[in-house]
Amino acid sequence: MHRKIKKYGYCGMTSKTSFVDKKALDNDYNFYWVYPYVMGADGNRIVGKSPAYVYAKGICASVTNLKAVSQNGAVKLTWTKSADAEGYLIYGKTESGKYGYIGMTSKTGYIDKKASKKEWNFYWVFPYYKNADGKMIVGQTGKYVYGKAK
């Protein structure tokens, strides 16, 4: 995610319908053209045209397997590590409360000791890393989870 190359060139190849560029720039847009190919009878690749391009900045992918478990006086959150993440920001809200920052951790779990026992607590986890300039680059969040303190 920290590559500083600013020229057109080969990025990678896949036989799948998706590709993850683990060296994408985080401070500028990355442009991608996808060229389909077939193998010719002589064993050489016959490359097709790329009708369009897409672009995005490099970020961490969302965490997976996010779970909330009720505990005495708290809600425990756990998730699977996001590739390249240095830490995680936890945001949330109660049913009647405002959405906002709850905490951060470098681990794959967090215990919200201020969780409500009366209302559902909703949680979102955002992975992040710091680029070469020390700036925090926040990634995507997936589905939210919810729980109540016991």
N, CA, C and O atoms as a GROMACS GRO file, in nm:
protein
  600
    1MET      N    1   0.080  -0.120   0.000
    1MET     CA    2   0.000   0.000   0.000
    1MET      C    3   0.084   0.126   0.000
    1MET      O    4   0.030   0.237   0.001
    2HIS      N    5   0.212   0.111  -0.002
    2HIS     CA    6   0.296   0.229   0.013
    2HIS      C    7   0.382   0.257  -0.109
    2HIS      O    8   0.477   0.335  -0.101
    3ARG      N    9   0.350   0.196  -0.220
    3ARG     CA   10   0.430   0.212  -0.342
    3ARG      C   11   0.423   0.356  -0.390
    3ARG      O   12   0.317   0.418  -0.382
    4LYS      N   13   0.532   0.409  -0.438
    4LYS     CA   14   0.537   0.548  -0.484
    4LYS      C   15   0.572   0.557  -0.633
    4LYS      O   16   0.635   0.653  -0.675
    5ILE      N   17   0.530   0.458  -0.711
    5ILE     CA   18   0.554   0.457  -0.855
    5ILE      C   19   0.441   0.533  -0.922
    5ILE      O   20   0.324   0.508  -0.892
    6LYS      N   21   0.474   0.624  -1.012
    6LYS     CA   22   0.370   0.702  -1.080
    6LYS      C   23   0.385   0.689  -1.230
    6LYS      O   24   0.401   0.789  -1.301
    7LYS      N   25   0.381   0.566  -1.279
    7LYS     CA   26   0.391   0.544  -1.422
    7LYS      C   27   0.302   0.427  -1.460
    7LYS      O   28   0.264   0.346  -1.376
    8TYR      N   29   0.271   0.419  -1.586
    8TYR     CA   30   0.189   0.312  -1.640
    8TYR      C   31   0.274   0.186  -1.650
    8TYR      O   32   0.387   0.192  -1.698
    9GLY      N   33   0.221   0.073  -1.605
    9GLY     CA   34   0.297  -0.050  -1.616
    9GLY      C   35   0.218  -0.171  -1.571
    9GLY      O   36   0.106  -0.159  -1.521
   10TYR      N   37   0.277  -0.285  -1.588
   10TYR     CA   38   0.218  -0.413  -1.551
   10TYR      C   39   0.202  -0.420  -1.400
   10TYR      O   40   0.293  -0.384  -1.325
   11CYS      N   41   0.085  -0.466  -1.355
   11CYS     CA   42   0.056  -0.475  -1.212
   11CYS      C   43   0.043  -0.619  -1.166
   11CYS      O   44   0.083  -0.652  -1.054
   12GLY      N   45  -0.012  -0.705  -1.249
   12GLY     CA   46  -0.030  -0.844  -1.210
   12GLY      C   47  -0.121  -0.918  -1.304
   12GLY      O   48  -0.176  -0.861  -1.398
   13MET      N   49  -0.137  -1.048  -1.277
   13MET     CA   50  -0.220  -1.132  -1.363
   13MET      C   51  -0.298  -1.228  -1.274
   13MET      O   52  -0.249  -1.273  -1.170
   14THR      N   53  -0.420  -1.258  -1.316
   14THR     CA   54  -0.502  -1.354  -1.242
   14THR      C   55  -0.595  -1.425  -1.338
   14THR      O   56  -0.630  -1.372  -1.443
   15SER      N   57  -0.634  -1.545  -1.301
   15SER     CA   58  -0.734  -1.618  -1.378
   15SER      C   59  -0.872  -1.601  -1.315
   15SER      O   60  -0.970  -1.658  -1.363
   16LYS      N   61  -0.879  -1.523  -1.208
   16LYS     CA   62  -1.004  -1.498  -1.137
   16LYS      C   63  -1.067  -1.368  -1.186
   16LYS      O   64  -1.011  -1.298  -1.270
   17THR      N   65  -1.184  -1.337  -1.132
   17THR     CA   66  -1.253  -1.213  -1.172
   17THR      C   67  -1.229  -1.100  -1.073
   17THR      O   68  -1.303  -1.002  -1.072
   18SER      N   69  -1.127  -1.113  -0.990
   18SER     CA   70  -1.090  -1.005  -0.899
   18SER      C   71  -0.939  -1.007  -0.878
   18SER      O   72  -0.873  -1.109  -0.899
   19PHE      N   73  -0.885  -0.894  -0.834
   19PHE     CA   74  -0.742  -0.881  -0.812
   19PHE      C   75  -0.720  -0.778  -0.702
   19PHE      O   76  -0.786  -0.674  -0.703
   20VAL      N   77  -0.631  -0.805  -0.608
   20VAL     CA   78  -0.599  -0.712  -0.501
   20VAL      C   79  -0.457  -0.662  -0.523
   20VAL      O   80  -0.362  -0.740  -0.525
   21ASP      N   81  -0.444  -0.530  -0.539
   21ASP     CA   82  -0.313  -0.468  -0.555
   21ASP      C   83  -0.262  -0.430  -0.417
   21ASP      O   84  -0.301  -0.328  -0.362
   22LYS      N   85  -0.173  -0.513  -0.362
   22LYS     CA   86  -0.122  -0.489  -0.227
   22LYS      C   87  -0.016  -0.380  -0.223
   22LYS      O   88   0.035  -0.347  -0.116
   23LYS      N   89   0.018  -0.325  -0.338
   23LYS     CA   90   0.117  -0.218  -0.343
   23LYS      C   91   0.055  -0.087  -0.392
   23LYS      O   92   0.126   0.001  -0.440
   24ALA      N   93  -0.076  -0.074  -0.380
   24ALA     CA   94  -0.145   0.045  -0.428
   24ALA      C   95  -0.102   0.170  -0.350
   24ALA      O   96  -0.073   0.162  -0.230
   25LEU      N   97  -0.100   0.283  -0.418
   25LEU     CA   98  -0.070   0.410  -0.354
   25LEU      C   99  -0.183   0.445  -0.258
   25LEU      O  100  -0.300   0.420  -0.288
   26ASP      N  101  -0.150   0.503  -0.143
   26ASP     CA  102  -0.253   0.546  -0.050
   26ASP      C  103  -0.277   0.696  -0.057
   26ASP      O  104  -0.380   0.744  -0.011
   27ASN      N  105  -0.184   0.770  -0.114
   27ASN     CA  106  -0.197   0.916  -0.116
   27ASN      C  107  -0.230   0.972  -0.254
   27ASN      O  108  -0.229   1.093  -0.274
   28ASP      N  109  -0.259   0.884  -0.348
   28ASP     CA  110  -0.295   0.927  -0.482
   28ASP      C  111  -0.380   0.817  -0.544
   28ASP      O  112  -0.385   0.705  -0.494
   29TYR      N  113  -0.447   0.849  -0.653
   29TYR     CA  114  -0.532   0.750  -0.718
   29TYR      C  115  -0.451   0.652  -0.799
   29TYR      O  116  -0.352   0.688  -0.863
   30ASN      N  117  -0.493   0.527  -0.797
   30ASN     CA  118  -0.437   0.418  -0.876
   30ASN      C  119  -0.535   0.390  -0.988
   30ASN      O  120  -0.654   0.372  -0.963
   31PHE      N  121  -0.487   0.385  -1.111
   31PHE     CA  122  -0.572   0.360  -1.227
   31PHE      C  123  -0.544   0.220  -1.279
   31PHE      O  124  -0.428   0.179  -1.288
   32TYR      N  125  -0.651   0.148  -1.314
   32TYR     CA  126  -0.637   0.009  -1.357
   32TYR      C  127  -0.712  -0.016  -1.487
   32TYR      O  128  -0.828   0.025  -1.502
   33TRP      N  129  -0.646  -0.082  -1.579
   33TRP     CA  130  -0.707  -0.132  -1.701
   33TRP      C  131  -0.697  -0.284  -1.695
   33TRP      O  132  -0.593  -0.338  -1.658
   34VAL      N  133  -0.802  -0.353  -1.729
   34VAL     CA  134  -0.803  -0.499  -1.727
   34VAL      C  135  -0.811  -0.548  -1.870
   34VAL      O  136  -0.902  -0.512  -1.944
   35TYR      N  137  -0.714  -0.630  -1.909
   35TYR     CA  138  -0.706  -0.684  -2.044
   35TYR      C  139  -0.733  -0.834  -2.041
   35TYR      O  140  -0.656  -0.909  -1.981
   36PRO      N  141  -0.841  -0.880  -2.103
   36PRO     CA  142  -0.867  -1.024  -2.108
   36PRO      C  143  -0.771  -1.090  -2.208
   36PRO      O  144  -0.721  -1.024  -2.300
   37TYR      N  145  -0.747  -1.217  -2.189
   37TYR     CA  146  -0.663  -1.289  -2.285
   37TYR      C  147  -0.710  -1.433  -2.298
   37TYR      O  148  -0.776  -1.486  -2.209
   38VAL      N  149  -0.675  -1.495  -2.408
   38VAL     CA  150  -0.695  -1.638  -2.430
   38VAL      C  151  -0.562  -1.693  -2.478
   38VAL      O  152  -0.476  -1.621  -2.528
   39MET      N  153  -0.546  -1.823  -2.459
   39MET     CA  154  -0.423  -1.887  -2.504
   39MET      C  155  -0.443  -1.933  -2.647
   39MET      O  156  -0.540  -2.003  -2.677
   40GLY      N  157  -0.353  -1.896  -2.735
   40GLY     CA  158  -0.358  -1.938  -2.874
   40GLY      C  159  -0.310  -2.081  -2.890
   40GLY      O  160  -0.253  -2.139  -2.798
   41ALA      N  161  -0.334  -2.137  -3.005
   41ALA     CA  162  -0.294  -2.274  -3.034
   41ALA      C  163  -0.142  -2.292  -3.022
   41ALA      O  164  -0.094  -2.401  -2.992
   42ASP      N  165  -0.068  -2.183  -3.045
   42ASP     CA  166   0.078  -2.189  -3.036
   42ASP      C  167   0.130  -2.169  -2.894
   42ASP      O  168   0.251  -2.169  -2.872
   43GLY      N  169   0.038  -2.152  -2.796
   43GLY     CA  170   0.078  -2.136  -2.656
   43GLY      C  171   0.102  -1.992  -2.615
   43GLY      O  172   0.133  -1.966  -2.499
   44ASN      N  173   0.088  -1.898  -2.707
   44ASN     CA  174   0.104  -1.757  -2.675
   44ASN      C  175  -0.030  -1.696  -2.634
   44ASN      O  176  -0.136  -1.743  -2.675
   45ARG      N  177  -0.023  -1.591  -2.553
   45ARG     CA  178  -0.145  -1.522  -2.510
   45ARG      C  179  -0.192  -1.427  -2.621
   45ARG      O  180  -0.112  -1.356  -2.682
   46ILE      N  181  -0.323  -1.429  -2.644
   46ILE     CA  182  -0.384  -1.333  -2.736
   46ILE      C  183  -0.461  -1.236  -2.647
   46ILE      O  184  -0.562  -1.272  -2.585
   47VAL      N  185  -0.412  -1.112  -2.641
   47VAL     CA  186  -0.467  -1.012  -2.549
   47VAL      C  187  -0.578  -0.933  -2.616
   47VAL      O  188  -0.565  -0.888  -2.730
   48GLY      N  189  -0.689  -0.917  -2.542
   48GLY     CA  190  -0.802  -0.840  -2.590
   48GLY      C  191  -0.790  -0.693  -2.551
   48GLY      O  192  -0.688  -0.649  -2.499
   49LYS      N  193  -0.897  -0.619  -2.578
   49LYS     CA  194  -0.899  -0.476  -2.548
   49LYS      C  195  -0.954  -0.451  -2.408
   49LYS      O  196  -1.030  -0.531  -2.354
   50SER      N  197  -0.914  -0.338  -2.352
   50SER     CA  198  -0.967  -0.294  -2.224
   50SER      C  199  -1.059  -0.175  -2.253
   50SER      O  200  -1.011  -0.067  -2.286
   51PRO      N  201  -1.191  -0.195  -2.242
   51PRO     CA  202  -1.284  -0.089  -2.281
   51PRO      C  203  -1.288   0.031  -2.187
   51PRO      O  204  -1.332   0.138  -2.228
   52ALA      N  205  -1.244   0.016  -2.061
   52ALA     CA  206  -1.252   0.125  -1.965
   52ALA      C  207  -1.150   0.102  -1.855
   52ALA      O  208  -1.085  -0.003  -1.849
   53TYR      N  209  -1.137   0.199  -1.768
   53TYR     CA  210  -1.050   0.184  -1.652
   53TYR      C  211  -1.128   0.218  -1.527
   53TYR      O  212  -1.234   0.280  -1.533
   54VAL      N  213  -1.074   0.177  -1.413
   54VAL     CA  214  -1.130   0.211  -1.282
   54VAL      C  215  -1.017   0.270  -1.199
   54VAL      O  216  -0.900   0.256  -1.235
   55TYR      N  217  -1.051   0.336  -1.090
   55TYR     CA  218  -0.948   0.396  -1.006
   55TYR      C  219  -0.993   0.401  -0.860
   55TYR      O  220  -1.113   0.405  -0.830
   56ALA      N  221  -0.896   0.402  -0.771
   56ALA     CA  222  -0.922   0.410  -0.627
   56ALA      C  223  -0.790   0.434  -0.556
   56ALA      O  224  -0.683   0.415  -0.613
   57LYS      N  225  -0.799   0.476  -0.430
   57LYS     CA  226  -0.681   0.487  -0.345
   57LYS      C  227  -0.668   0.359  -0.265
   57LYS      O  228  -0.768   0.293  -0.235
   58GLY      N  229  -0.545   0.322  -0.229
   58GLY     CA  230  -0.523   0.200  -0.153
   58GLY      C  231  -0.563   0.214  -0.007
   58GLY      O  232  -0.524   0.311   0.059
   59ILE      N  233  -0.641   0.121   0.043
   59ILE     CA  234  -0.683   0.116   0.183
   59ILE      C  235  -0.687  -0.028   0.229
   59ILE      O  236  -0.678  -0.121   0.149
   60CYS      N  237  -0.701  -0.047   0.360
   60CYS     CA  238  -0.717  -0.182   0.415
   60CYS      C  239  -0.858  -0.231   0.388
   60CYS      O  240  -0.954  -0.154   0.394
   61ALA      N  241  -0.870  -0.358   0.360
   61ALA     CA  242  -1.002  -0.419   0.344
   61ALA      C  243  -1.069  -0.432   0.480
   61ALA      O  244  -1.001  -0.432   0.583
   62SER      N  245  -1.200  -0.441   0.480
   62SER     CA  246  -1.274  -0.450   0.605
   62SER      C  247  -1.242  -0.579   0.680
   62SER      O  248  -1.198  -0.678   0.621
   63VAL      N  249  -1.264  -0.576   0.812
   63VAL     CA  250  -1.244  -0.697   0.892
   63VAL      C  251  -1.353  -0.798   0.857
   63VAL      O  252  -1.458  -0.761   0.804
   64THR      N  253  -1.327  -0.922   0.888
   64THR     CA  254  -1.426  -1.028   0.864
   64THR      C  255  -1.457  -1.097   0.997
   64THR      O  256  -1.385  -1.081   1.096
   65ASN      N  257  -1.564  -1.173   0.996
   65ASN     CA  258  -1.606  -1.249   1.114
   65ASN      C  259  -1.625  -1.162   1.239
   65ASN      O  260  -1.595  -1.206   1.350
   66LEU      N  261  -1.676  -1.041   1.221
   66LEU     CA  262  -1.703  -0.952   1.334
   66LEU      C  263  -1.818  -1.010   1.417
   66LEU      O  264  -1.924  -1.043   1.363
   67LYS      N  265  -1.796  -1.023   1.548
   67LYS     CA  266  -1.896  -1.079   1.639
   67LYS      C  267  -1.905  -0.995   1.765
   67LYS      O  268  -1.807  -0.935   1.809
   68ALA      N  269  -2.026  -0.990   1.824
   68ALA     CA  270  -2.050  -0.923   1.952
   68ALA      C  271  -2.107  -1.026   2.048
   68ALA      O  272  -2.202  -1.097   2.014
   69VAL      N  273  -2.050  -1.034   2.168
   69VAL     CA  274  -2.095  -1.128   2.270
   69VAL      C  275  -2.124  -1.051   2.399
   69VAL      O  276  -2.041  -0.973   2.446
   70SER      N  277  -2.242  -1.074   2.455
   70SER     CA  278  -2.280  -1.009   2.581
   70SER      C  279  -2.199  -1.065   2.696
   70SER      O  280  -2.179  -1.186   2.707
   71GLN      N  281  -2.151  -0.974   2.784
   71GLN     CA  282  -2.080  -1.013   2.905
   71GLN      C  283  -2.140  -0.933   3.021
   71GLN      O  284  -2.218  -0.841   2.999
   72ASN      N  285  -2.103  -0.968   3.143
   72ASN     CA  286  -2.148  -0.891   3.258
   72ASN      C  287  -2.092  -0.750   3.250
   72ASN      O  288  -1.971  -0.730   3.262
   73GLY      N  289  -2.180  -0.653   3.231
   73GLY     CA  290  -2.140  -0.512   3.228
   73GLY      C  291  -2.065  -0.470   3.103
   73GLY      O  292  -2.006  -0.361   3.102
   74ALA      N  293  -2.065  -0.551   2.996
   74ALA     CA  294  -1.988  -0.516   2.877
   74ALA      C  295  -2.037  -0.594   2.755
   74ALA      O  296  -2.117  -0.688   2.766
   75VAL      N  297  -1.987  -0.553   2.638
   75VAL     CA  298  -2.004  -0.628   2.515
   75VAL      C  299  -1.863  -0.652   2.459
   75VAL      O  300  -1.785  -0.558   2.443
   76LYS      N  301  -1.833  -0.778   2.430
   76LYS     CA  302  -1.702  -0.814   2.376
   76LYS      C  303  -1.713  -0.828   2.224
   76LYS      O  304  -1.798  -0.901   2.174
   77LEU      N  305  -1.626  -0.758   2.152
   77LEU     CA  306  -1.618  -0.765   2.006
   77LEU      C  307  -1.494  -0.845   1.967
   77LEU      O  308  -1.388  -0.830   2.027
   78THR      N  309  -1.509  -0.930   1.866
   78THR     CA  310  -1.395  -1.003   1.810
   78THR      C  311  -1.409  -1.003   1.658
   78THR      O  312  -1.519  -0.992   1.606
   79TRP      N  313  -1.295  -1.016   1.587
   79TRP     CA  314  -1.296  -1.019   1.441
   79TRP      C  315  -1.167  -1.083   1.392
   79TRP      O  316  -1.074  -1.104   1.469
   80THR      N  317  -1.164  -1.112   1.264
   80THR     CA  318  -1.044  -1.165   1.199
   80THR      C  319  -0.962  -1.049   1.146
   80THR      O  320  -1.018  -0.953   1.094
   81LYS      N  321  -0.833  -1.057   1.160
   81LYS     CA  322  -0.740  -0.950   1.118
   81LYS      C  323  -0.760  -0.911   0.973
   81LYS      O  324  -0.783  -0.996   0.887
   82SER      N  325  -0.750  -0.782   0.947
   82SER     CA  326  -0.750  -0.729   0.811
   82SER      C  327  -0.604  -0.722   0.764
   82SER      O  328  -0.519  -0.672   0.837
   83ALA      N  329  -0.576  -0.771   0.645
   83ALA     CA  330  -0.439  -0.769   0.591
   83ALA      C  331  -0.385  -0.626   0.590
   83ALA      O  332  -0.456  -0.534   0.549
   84ASP      N  333  -0.263  -0.607   0.634
   84ASP     CA  334  -0.192  -0.480   0.637
   84ASP      C  335  -0.239  -0.382   0.744
   84ASP      O  336  -0.185  -0.272   0.754
   85ALA      N  337  -0.338  -0.418   0.823
   85ALA     CA  338  -0.386  -0.327   0.928
   85ALA      C  339  -0.286  -0.321   1.043
   85ALA      O  340  -0.229  -0.422   1.084
   86GLU      N  341  -0.266  -0.199   1.094
   86GLU     CA  342  -0.183  -0.179   1.213
   86GLU      C  343  -0.269  -0.168   1.337
   86GLU      O  344  -0.222  -0.188   1.449
   87GLY      N  345  -0.396  -0.135   1.317
   87GLY     CA  346  -0.488  -0.120   1.429
   87GLY      C  347  -0.630  -0.106   1.380
   87GLY      O  348  -0.657  -0.114   1.261
   88TYR      N  349  -0.720  -0.084   1.476
   88TYR     CA  350  -0.862  -0.080   1.445
   88TYR      C  351  -0.931   0.030   1.524
   88TYR      O  352  -0.902   0.051   1.642
   89LEU      N  353  -1.021   0.101   1.458
   89LEU     CA  354  -1.103   0.204   1.521
   89LEU      C  355  -1.242   0.144   1.541
   89LEU      O  356  -1.298   0.084   1.449
   90ILE      N  357  -1.297   0.161   1.659
   90ILE     CA  358  -1.430   0.108   1.689
   90ILE      C  359  -1.526   0.226   1.702
   90ILE      O  360  -1.504   0.318   1.780
   91TYR      N  361  -1.632   0.220   1.624
   91TYR     CA  362  -1.739   0.320   1.628
   91TYR      C  363  -1.869   0.250   1.663
   91TYR      O  364  -1.884   0.130   1.640
   92GLY      N  365  -1.961   0.324   1.719
   92GLY     CA  366  -2.087   0.262   1.754
   92GLY      C  367  -2.192   0.360   1.799
   92GLY      O  368  -2.173   0.482   1.796
   93LYS      N  369  -2.305   0.304   1.842
   93LYS     CA  370  -2.416   0.383   1.892
   93LYS      C  371  -2.513   0.289   1.962
   93LYS      O  372  -2.513   0.169   1.938
   94THR      N  373  -2.595   0.346   2.050
   94THR     CA  374  -2.707   0.271   2.107
   94THR      C  375  -2.828   0.303   2.021
   94THR      O  376  -2.822   0.387   1.931
   95GLU      N  377  -2.939   0.235   2.048
   95GLU     CA  378  -3.061   0.258   1.969
   95GLU      C  379  -3.100   0.405   1.967
   95GLU      O  380  -3.138   0.458   1.863
   96SER      N  381  -3.093   0.472   2.082
   96SER     CA  382  -3.135   0.612   2.089
   96SER      C  383  -3.019   0.710   2.086
   96SER      O  384  -3.041   0.831   2.085
   97GLY      N  385  -2.896   0.661   2.086
   97GLY     CA  386  -2.778   0.747   2.093
   97GLY      C  387  -2.726   0.789   1.957
   97GLY      O  388  -2.777   0.750   1.852
   98LYS      N  389  -2.620   0.870   1.963
   98LYS     CA  390  -2.556   0.919   1.841
   98LYS      C  391  -2.438   0.829   1.805
   98LYS      O  392  -2.370   0.775   1.892
   99TYR      N  393  -2.417   0.814   1.676
   99TYR     CA  394  -2.304   0.739   1.623
   99TYR      C  395  -2.175   0.815   1.656
   99TYR      O  396  -2.169   0.937   1.640
  100GLY      N  397  -2.072   0.742   1.702
  100GLY     CA  398  -1.945   0.809   1.731
  100GLY      C  399  -1.834   0.712   1.767
  100GLY      O  400  -1.854   0.590   1.774
  101TYR      N  401  -1.717   0.769   1.790
  101TYR     CA  402  -1.596   0.694   1.824
  101TYR      C  403  -1.612   0.631   1.962
  101TYR      O  404  -1.658   0.696   2.056
  102ILE      N  405  -1.572   0.503   1.973
  102ILE     CA  406  -1.576   0.433   2.101
  102ILE      C  407  -1.435   0.404   2.151
  102ILE      O  408  -1.408   0.419   2.270
  103GLY      N  409  -1.346   0.362   2.062
  103GLY     CA  410  -1.211   0.329   2.105
  103GLY      C  411  -1.126   0.276   1.990
  103GLY      O  412  -1.171   0.269   1.876
  104MET      N  413  -1.003   0.240   2.024
  104MET     CA  414  -0.913   0.183   1.924
  104MET      C  415  -0.826   0.077   1.989
  104MET      O  416  -0.804   0.078   2.111
  105THR      N  417  -0.776  -0.014   1.905
  105THR     CA  418  -0.691  -0.122   1.955
  105THR      C  419  -0.602  -0.172   1.842
  105THR      O  420  -0.633  -0.152   1.724
  106SER      N  421  -0.494  -0.237   1.878
  106SER     CA  422  -0.409  -0.302   1.778
  106SER      C  423  -0.438  -0.453   1.775
  106SER      O  424  -0.377  -0.527   1.698
  107LYS      N  425  -0.530  -0.497   1.859
  107LYS     CA  426  -0.564  -0.639   1.868
  107LYS      C  427  -0.688  -0.668   1.785
  107LYS      O  428  -0.748  -0.578   1.726
  108THR      N  429  -0.728  -0.794   1.780
  108THR     CA  430  -0.847  -0.834   1.704
  108THR      C  431  -0.965  -0.856   1.798
  108THR      O  432  -1.044  -0.949   1.779
  109GLY      N  433  -0.975  -0.771   1.896
  109GLY     CA  434  -1.086  -0.776   1.989
  109GLY      C  435  -1.091  -0.649   2.072
  109GLY      O  436  -0.990  -0.579   2.087
  110TYR      N  437  -1.208  -0.621   2.125
  110TYR     CA  438  -1.227  -0.500   2.206
  110TYR      C  439  -1.343  -0.525   2.301
  110TYR      O  440  -1.443  -0.585   2.262
  111ILE      N  441  -1.331  -0.480   2.427
  111ILE     CA  442  -1.441  -0.494   2.523
  111ILE      C  443  -1.495  -0.355   2.553
  111ILE      O  444  -1.423  -0.268   2.603
  112ASP      N  445  -1.622  -0.334   2.522
  112ASP     CA  446  -1.690  -0.207   2.550
  112ASP      C  447  -1.750  -0.216   2.690
  112ASP      O  448  -1.858  -0.271   2.710
  113LYS      N  449  -1.678  -0.159   2.788
  113LYS     CA  450  -1.723  -0.164   2.927
  113LYS      C  451  -1.829  -0.058   2.957
  113LYS      O  452  -1.883  -0.054   3.068
  114LYS      N  453  -1.859   0.026   2.860
  114LYS     CA  454  -1.963   0.128   2.877
  114LYS      C  455  -2.090   0.090   2.801
  114LYS      O  456  -2.179   0.174   2.784
  115ALA      N  457  -2.099  -0.034   2.756
  115ALA     CA  458  -2.215  -0.079   2.678
  115ALA      C  459  -2.343  -0.073   2.763
  115ALA      O  460  -2.341  -0.099   2.883
  116SER      N  461  -2.451  -0.038   2.698
  116SER     CA  462  -2.582  -0.030   2.763
  116SER      C  463  -2.638  -0.169   2.794
  116SER      O  464  -2.619  -0.264   2.717
  117LYS      N  465  -2.706  -0.180   2.908
  117LYS     CA  466  -2.776  -0.303   2.944
  117LYS      C  467  -2.922  -0.296   2.898
  117LYS      O  468  -2.989  -0.398   2.886
  118LYS      N  469  -2.970  -0.175   2.873
  118LYS     CA  470  -3.111  -0.154   2.840
  118LYS      C  471  -3.138  -0.148   2.690
  118LYS      O  472  -3.243  -0.191   2.643
  119GLU      N  473  -3.043  -0.094   2.616
  119GLU     CA  474  -3.061  -0.078   2.472
  119GLU      C  475  -2.958  -0.161   2.397
  119GLU      O  476  -2.855  -0.200   2.452
  120TRP      N  477  -2.988  -0.189   2.269
  120TRP     CA  478  -2.891  -0.255   2.183
  120TRP      C  479  -2.778  -0.159   2.153
  120TRP      O  480  -2.802  -0.040   2.129
  121ASN      N  481  -2.656  -0.209   2.153
  121ASN     CA  482  -2.536  -0.135   2.116
  121ASN      C  483  -2.493  -0.185   1.979
  121ASN      O  484  -2.476  -0.305   1.958
  122PHE      N  485  -2.476  -0.093   1.884
  122PHE     CA  486  -2.437  -0.127   1.747
  122PHE      C  487  -2.291  -0.087   1.727
  122PHE      O  488  -2.248   0.019   1.773
  123TYR      N  489  -2.213  -0.174   1.658
  123TYR     CA  490  -2.069  -0.153   1.644
  123TYR      C  491  -2.023  -0.170   1.499
  123TYR      O  492  -2.071  -0.257   1.426
  124TRP      N  493  -1.927  -0.084   1.460
  124TRP     CA  494  -1.858  -0.091   1.332
  124TRP      C  495  -1.709  -0.087   1.362
  124TRP      O  496  -1.666  -0.010   1.448
  125VAL      N  497  -1.628  -0.168   1.292
  125VAL     CA  498  -1.483  -0.171   1.313
  125VAL      C  499  -1.414  -0.134   1.182
  125VAL      O  500  -1.440  -0.194   1.078
  126PHE      N  501  -1.326  -0.033   1.189
  126PHE     CA  502  -1.251   0.016   1.074
  126PHE      C  503  -1.102  -0.016   1.092
  126PHE      O  504  -1.043   0.028   1.191
  127PRO      N  505  -1.039  -0.090   1.001
  127PRO     CA  506  -0.895  -0.112   1.008
  127PRO      C  507  -0.821   0.014   0.962
  127PRO      O  508  -0.875   0.094   0.885
  128TYR      N  509  -0.698   0.030   1.008
  128TYR     CA  510  -0.617   0.143   0.962
  128TYR      C  511  -0.469   0.103   0.959
  128TYR      O  512  -0.428   0.005   1.021
  129TYR      N  513  -0.391   0.182   0.887
  129TYR     CA  514  -0.246   0.174   0.893
  129TYR      C  515  -0.193   0.315   0.877
  129TYR      O  516  -0.267   0.404   0.836
  130LYS      N  517  -0.067   0.336   0.909
  130LYS     CA  518  -0.006   0.468   0.894
  130LYS      C  519   0.088   0.463   0.775
  130LYS      O  520   0.172   0.373   0.763
  131ASN      N  521   0.073   0.562   0.685
  131ASN     CA  522   0.159   0.564   0.566
  131ASN      C  523   0.298   0.616   0.601
  131ASN      O  524   0.327   0.642   0.718
  132ALA      N  525   0.383   0.630   0.502
  132ALA     CA  526   0.522   0.671   0.523
  132ALA      C  527   0.531   0.809   0.587
  132ALA      O  528   0.631   0.840   0.653
  133ASP      N  529   0.429   0.892   0.569
  133ASP     CA  530   0.427   1.026   0.628
  133ASP      C  531   0.368   1.026   0.769
  133ASP      O  532   0.357   1.132   0.831
  134GLY      N  533   0.328   0.909   0.820
  134GLY     CA  534   0.269   0.900   0.952
  134GLY      C  535   0.120   0.929   0.956
  134GLY      O  536   0.059   0.933   1.063
  135LYS      N  537   0.060   0.949   0.838
  135LYS     CA  538  -0.084   0.978   0.832
  135LYS      C  539  -0.163   0.848   0.844
  135LYS      O  540  -0.128   0.747   0.783
  136MET      N  541  -0.269   0.852   0.926
  136MET     CA  542  -0.354   0.734   0.942
  136MET      C  543  -0.444   0.718   0.820
  136MET      O  544  -0.518   0.810   0.785
  137ILE      N  545  -0.437   0.602   0.756
  137ILE     CA  546  -0.520   0.570   0.641
  137ILE      C  547  -0.624   0.469   0.688
  137ILE      O  548  -0.591   0.354   0.719
  138VAL      N  549  -0.749   0.512   0.694
  138VAL     CA  550  -0.857   0.429   0.747
  138VAL      C  551  -0.922   0.351   0.634
  138VAL      O  552  -0.951   0.405   0.528
  139GLY      N  553  -0.944   0.224   0.659
  139GLY     CA  554  -1.002   0.135   0.560
  139GLY      C  555  -1.154   0.127   0.568
  139GLY      O  556  -1.220   0.211   0.628
  140GLN      N  557  -1.205   0.025   0.506
  140GLN     CA  558  -1.348   0.005   0.496
  140GLN      C  559  -1.402  -0.069   0.617
  140GLN      O  560  -1.328  -0.135   0.690
  141THR      N  561  -1.532  -0.057   0.638
  141THR     CA  562  -1.599  -0.137   0.739
  141THR      C  563  -1.701  -0.225   0.670
  141THR      O  564  -1.759  -0.187   0.568
  142GLY      N  565  -1.721  -0.340   0.725
  142GLY     CA  566  -1.821  -0.432   0.670
  142GLY      C  567  -1.951  -0.416   0.744
  142GLY      O  568  -1.991  -0.305   0.779
  143LYS      N  569  -2.017  -0.524   0.767
  143LYS     CA  570  -2.144  -0.524   0.837
  143LYS      C  571  -2.124  -0.487   0.984
  143LYS      O  572  -2.018  -0.512   1.041
  144TYR      N  573  -2.226  -0.429   1.043
  144TYR     CA  574  -2.221  -0.398   1.185
  144TYR      C  575  -2.269  -0.518   1.266
  144TYR      O  576  -2.332  -0.609   1.212
  145VAL      N  577  -2.238  -0.516   1.395
  145VAL     CA  578  -2.290  -0.616   1.488
  145VAL      C  579  -2.353  -0.542   1.604
  145VAL      O  580  -2.334  -0.422   1.621
  146TYR      N  581  -2.429  -0.615   1.684
  146TYR     CA  582  -2.494  -0.551   1.798
  146TYR      C  583  -2.504  -0.647   1.915
  146TYR      O  584  -2.504  -0.769   1.897
  147GLY      N  585  -2.513  -0.589   2.035
  147GLY     CA  586  -2.525  -0.670   2.157
  147GLY      C  587  -2.565  -0.581   2.272
  147GLY      O  588  -2.563  -0.458   2.261
  148LYS      N  589  -2.602  -0.644   2.384
  148LYS     CA  590  -2.636  -0.574   2.509
  148LYS      C  591  -2.546  -0.628   2.619
  148LYS      O  592  -2.510  -0.746   2.620
  149ALA      N  593  -2.509  -0.540   2.713
  149ALA     CA  594  -2.436  -0.585   2.829
  149ALA      C  595  -2.533  -0.661   2.920
  149ALA      O  596  -2.651  -0.626   2.927
  150LYS      N  597  -2.485  -0.762   2.990
  150LYS     CA  598  -2.569  -0.838   3.083
  150LYS      C  599  -2.581  -0.764   3.214
  150LYS      O  600  -2.648  -0.811   3.306
   0.00000   0.00000   0.00000
